[in-house]
Amino acid sequence: MSELALAQDVLHHLPHRHAVFALMVASGTPQSRAYATAYDRMHDSTARSQGSKLAAKPNVQRAIERIHETIRASILQGYVENAGRALQTVLDIMNDERARPVDRLRAAQDILNRAGVGASQKVETSASRGPSAPVFSEPLAERIRRVDGMRKLLEARAPSKLDT
């Protein structure tokens, strides 16, 4: 099922204005602006409080989370679909005798680092700075297999086109 179809399926169960609000909030629009747009109250001073109340409703929260899940799954699928091509590009650079030696070396180092056999690096994080980027120690091929498995699981759990 496409992202649009999933979003429509989720939003179908909400009143139209709630659906507009949920879609806008899930897309990153502030609650007050989403409420003002959904309810045609662009200059209403109560948009902030009403938007907050609407966002607290369980059915709206579920819709926003489902839209976020759909977006995450779509992004993950894009990564998985392009991982093989990205790896092939790096391999092509590494093996291209016409490429500059520095580029070939960087490509080789990138492959080794992602495979977990490159030079180790010390990574420091601070809790006061918020979440940090994930640090992976498993080999690239294993990560690709794991992510591909997650994608297949998500596809298996998604309703088929025949269910719509």
C-alpha positions as CSV (number, residue, x, y, z in Angstrom):
1,M,0.0,0.0,0.0
2,S,1.5,3.4,-0.9
3,E,2.2,6.1,1.6
4,L,-0.7,8.1,0.3
5,A,-3.1,5.2,0.6
6,L,-1.9,4.5,4.1
7,A,-2.3,8.1,5.1
8,Q,-5.8,8.2,3.6
9,D,-6.7,5.0,5.4
10,V,-5.6,6.5,8.7
11,L,-7.2,9.9,8.1
12,H,-10.5,8.4,6.8
13,H,-11.6,7.6,10.4
14,L,-11.2,11.2,11.5
15,P,-13.5,14.2,10.9
16,H,-12.2,16.3,8.0
17,R,-10.8,19.1,10.1
18,H,-9.1,16.7,12.5
19,A,-7.6,14.9,9.5
20,V,-6.2,18.2,8.1
21,F,-4.8,19.1,11.5
22,A,-3.2,15.6,12.0
23,L,-1.6,15.6,8.6
24,M,-0.2,19.1,9.1
25,V,1.2,18.4,12.5
26,A,2.7,15.1,11.3
27,S,4.3,17.1,8.5
28,G,6.0,19.4,11.0
29,T,3.5,22.3,11.1
30,P,3.1,23.9,14.6
31,Q,-0.1,22.9,16.3
32,S,-1.4,26.5,16.4
33,R,-0.9,27.0,12.7
34,A,-2.4,23.6,11.9
35,Y,-5.5,24.3,14.0
36,A,-5.9,27.8,12.5
37,T,-5.7,26.3,9.0
38,A,-8.0,23.4,9.6
39,Y,-10.6,25.6,11.2
40,D,-10.2,28.7,9.0
41,R,-9.2,30.8,12.0
42,M,-5.9,32.4,10.9
43,H,-6.2,35.3,13.3
44,D,-7.8,33.4,16.2
45,S,-5.9,33.9,19.5
46,T,-7.2,30.6,20.8
47,A,-5.5,28.6,18.1
48,R,-2.7,27.6,20.3
49,S,-4.8,26.3,23.2
50,Q,-7.3,24.6,20.9
51,G,-4.5,23.1,18.8
52,S,-3.0,21.7,22.0
53,K,-6.3,20.2,23.1
54,L,-7.0,18.7,19.6
55,A,-3.4,17.2,19.6
56,A,-4.1,15.5,22.9
57,K,-7.2,13.6,21.6
58,P,-6.3,9.9,21.4
59,N,-7.6,9.4,17.9
60,V,-5.6,12.4,16.6
61,Q,-2.5,11.2,18.4
62,R,-2.9,7.7,16.8
63,A,-3.3,9.3,13.4
64,I,-0.2,11.5,13.8
65,E,1.8,8.5,15.0
66,R,0.6,6.3,12.1
67,I,1.6,9.0,9.6
68,H,5.0,9.2,11.3
69,E,5.4,5.4,11.1
70,T,4.4,5.5,7.4
71,I,7.0,8.2,6.7
72,R,9.7,6.3,8.7
73,A,8.9,3.1,6.8
74,S,9.1,4.9,3.4
75,I,12.5,6.4,4.3
76,L,13.8,3.0,5.5
77,Q,12.6,1.4,2.3
78,G,14.4,4.1,0.3
79,Y,17.6,3.4,2.2
80,V,17.4,-0.3,1.7
81,E,16.6,0.0,-2.0
82,N,19.6,2.3,-2.5
83,A,22.1,0.6,-0.2
84,G,23.3,-1.9,-2.9
85,R,23.8,0.9,-5.5
86,A,25.6,3.1,-3.0
87,L,28.0,0.2,-2.1
88,Q,28.5,-0.5,-5.8
89,T,29.4,3.2,-6.4
90,V,32.0,3.1,-3.7
91,L,33.4,-0.2,-5.1
92,D,33.5,1.3,-8.6
93,I,35.5,4.3,-7.3
94,M,37.9,2.0,-5.4
95,N,38.5,-0.1,-8.5
96,D,38.6,2.7,-11.1
97,E,42.3,3.0,-12.1
98,R,41.4,6.4,-13.7
99,A,40.2,7.8,-10.3
100,R,42.6,9.9,-8.2
101,P,44.5,7.7,-5.7
102,V,43.2,9.8,-2.8
103,D,39.6,9.0,-3.9
104,R,40.3,5.3,-4.4
105,L,41.9,5.2,-0.9
106,R,38.9,7.0,0.7
107,A,36.6,4.6,-1.0
108,A,38.6,1.6,0.3
109,Q,38.7,3.1,3.8
110,D,35.0,3.8,3.7
111,I,34.3,0.1,2.9
112,L,36.6,-1.1,5.6
113,N,35.2,1.2,8.2
114,R,31.6,0.2,7.4
115,A,32.6,-3.4,7.4
116,G,33.9,-3.0,11.0
117,V,37.6,-3.7,10.1
118,G,38.8,-0.2,9.6
119,A,40.6,2.0,12.1
120,S,38.7,2.4,15.3
121,Q,37.6,5.9,16.4
122,K,36.8,7.1,19.9
123,V,33.3,8.6,20.0
124,E,32.3,10.8,22.9
125,T,28.8,12.0,23.5
126,S,27.2,14.3,26.0
127,A,23.7,13.8,27.5
128,S,23.3,17.6,27.6
129,R,23.6,17.8,23.8
130,G,20.6,15.6,23.2
131,P,20.5,12.4,21.1
132,S,23.6,11.6,19.1
133,A,23.9,9.9,15.8
134,P,23.9,6.1,16.0
135,V,27.3,4.5,16.1
136,F,27.4,1.1,14.3
137,S,29.9,-1.6,15.0
138,E,28.3,-4.4,13.0
139,P,29.5,-5.0,9.4
140,L,27.7,-3.2,6.6
141,A,26.4,-6.3,5.0
142,E,24.9,-7.5,8.3
143,R,23.2,-4.1,8.8
144,I,21.8,-4.2,5.3
145,R,20.4,-7.8,5.9
146,R,18.9,-6.7,9.2
147,V,17.3,-3.6,7.7
148,D,16.0,-5.6,4.8
149,G,14.4,-8.0,7.2
150,M,12.7,-5.1,9.0
151,R,11.4,-3.8,5.7
152,K,10.0,-7.3,4.8
153,L,8.4,-7.5,8.2
154,L,6.8,-4.1,7.7
155,E,5.6,-5.1,4.2
156,A,4.1,-8.3,5.6
157,R,2.2,-6.4,8.3
158,A,0.9,-3.8,5.9
159,P,-2.6,-4.5,4.5
160,S,-2.5,-5.7,1.0
161,K,-4.1,-3.8,-1.9
162,L,-6.9,-6.4,-1.9
163,D,-7.9,-5.3,1.6
164,T,-8.6,-1.7,0.5
